[in-house]
């Protein structure tokens, strides 16, 4: 349900907020109004597939970072590769942390 709410807010921003000519000319309000609902919508949508909120946040932050790099016209093979590598490392870290965090049963005392 939160994913649908944030997708709706994002759609509202797309259709109602006046967009700047470029990302560098955008005000802080315009940047936050666009990227914050997009980030939250992606996070909650990906959480439906990953079943781990930290992993979903990591992947959506990587997608947002790639989008920002593309908008600033500095996305190239090196920056994309480093971003994807960082997202992969964070993702595997949170997956391993999830596996290791399960409580082990207590031993019975004799």
C-alpha positions in Angstrom: 0.0 0.0 0.0 2.8 2.5 0.7 4.2 1.9 -2.7 1.0 2.9 -4.4 0.7 6.0 -2.3 4.2 7.1 -3.2 3.7 6.2 -6.9 0.6 8.4 -6.8 2.6 11.3 -5.2 5.3 10.9 -7.8 2.7 11.0 -10.6 1.2 14.1 -9.1 4.6 15.7 -9.0 5.3 14.8 -12.7 2.0 16.3 -13.9 1.7 19.3 -11.5 5.1 20.6 -10.5 6.8 23.0 -12.9 10.0 21.4 -14.2 13.3 23.3 -14.7 15.2 23.5 -17.9 18.0 21.4 -16.4 18.9 19.7 -13.1 21.5 22.3 -12.3 18.9 25.1 -12.6 16.4 23.3 -10.4 15.6 24.6 -6.9 15.9 22.4 -3.8 12.1 22.1 -3.7 11.9 20.8 -7.3 14.7 18.3 -6.7 13.2 17.0 -3.4 9.7 16.9 -4.9 10.9 14.7 -7.7 13.5 12.4 -6.2 12.0 11.8 -2.7 8.7 10.2 -3.8 10.5 8.3 -6.6 13.0 7.0 -4.1 10.3 5.9 -1.6 8.1 4.4 -4.3 11.1 2.4 -5.7 12.1 1.3 -2.2 8.6 0.0 -1.2 8.0 -1.5 -4.6 11.3 -3.4 -4.6 10.7 -4.5 -1.0 7.8 -6.6 -2.3 10.4 -8.6 -4.3 13.4 -8.6 -2.1 11.6 -9.0 1.3 14.4 -6.9 2.9 13.9 -3.2 3.2 17.7 -2.4 3.5 18.4 -4.2 0.2 15.5 -2.4 -1.4 16.7 1.0 -0.2 20.2 0.1 -1.5 19.0 -0.8 -5.0 16.7 2.2 -5.3 19.4 4.5 -4.1 21.7 3.1 -6.8 19.0 3.6 -9.4 18.4 7.2 -8.3 22.2 7.9 -8.3 22.4 6.5 -11.9 19.5 8.8 -12.8 21.2 11.8 -11.3 24.5 11.0 -13.1 22.6 10.7 -16.4 20.8 14.0 -15.8 24.1 15.8 -15.1 25.6 14.1 -18.2 28.4 12.6 -16.3 27.3 9.0 -16.6 29.9 6.9 -18.3 31.2 3.4 -18.1 33.4 4.0 -15.1 30.8 5.8 -13.0 28.1 3.3 -13.9 30.4 0.4 -13.1 31.5 1.9 -9.7 27.9 2.6 -8.8 26.7 -0.8 -9.7 29.6 -2.4 -7.9 28.8 -0.4 -4.7 25.1 -1.3 -5.0 26.0 -5.0 -5.4 28.4 -4.9 -2.4 25.8 -3.2 -0.2 23.1 -5.6 -1.4 25.1 -8.7 -0.6 26.1 -7.2 2.7 22.5 -6.7 3.7 21.6 -10.2 2.4 24.3 -11.8 4.5 23.4 -9.7 7.5 19.8 -10.9 7.2 20.9 -14.5 7.1 23.2 -14.2 10.1 20.7 -12.3 12.2 18.3 -15.2 12.8 18.3 -16.2 16.4 19.8 -19.5 17.2 17.9 -21.8 19.7 19.2 -21.9 23.2 20.9 -25.0 24.4 19.2 -27.1 27.0 21.1 -27.3 30.3 21.7 -30.8 31.6 
